[in-house]
Amino acid sequence: DRLLEMGFTEEVEEVVKMCPVNRQTMLFSATMTHDVDKLAGYSLKRPVRITADGSIRTDENEGSLNKVAVPSTLQQEFI
C-alpha cells in the first residue's frame, strides 16, 4: 500500500503482470484504501477479505473482493 500511496501504481501493475499465472498470492494490508482494493481485484483470484472490523463492506459491482469474512472465534485483545 505504501508504493501505491507514493504513486507507483503503474509499476506495481507491471510487476503483477510479470508474475506467473499459477501462483499463491497473499495480500496483507493494515489500510484497505481504494487503491489497495483495486490491487487485490487485479492480482488475486477469488480474494476473500478477513477483517476484525465487521463494518467494512465491499462493492461487488466494481469487481472488488468476493466476500467479507469475520471469524466467529475472533477475540480482539490489547496488551
Residue pairs with C-beta under 8 A, 6 or more apart in sequence:
1 29
1 30
1 31
1 33
1 35
1 36
3 9
3 11
3 12
4 12
4 33
4 35
4 36
4 39
5 33
5 35
9 35
12 39
13 42
16 39
16 42
16 43
19 25
19 43
25 43
25 44
27 36
27 39
27 40
27 43
27 44
27 47
29 36
32 49
32 51
32 56
37 58
37 64
37 65
38 64
40 47
40 49
40 64
40 65
41 47
41 62
41 63
41 64
41 65
46 66
47 65
47 66
48 65
48 66
48 67
48 69
49 56
49 58
49 65
49 67
49 68
49 69
50 69
50 70
50 71
51 68
51 69
51 70
52 70
52 74
52 76
54 68
54 70
56 68
57 68
58 64
58 65
58 66
58 67
58 68
60 66
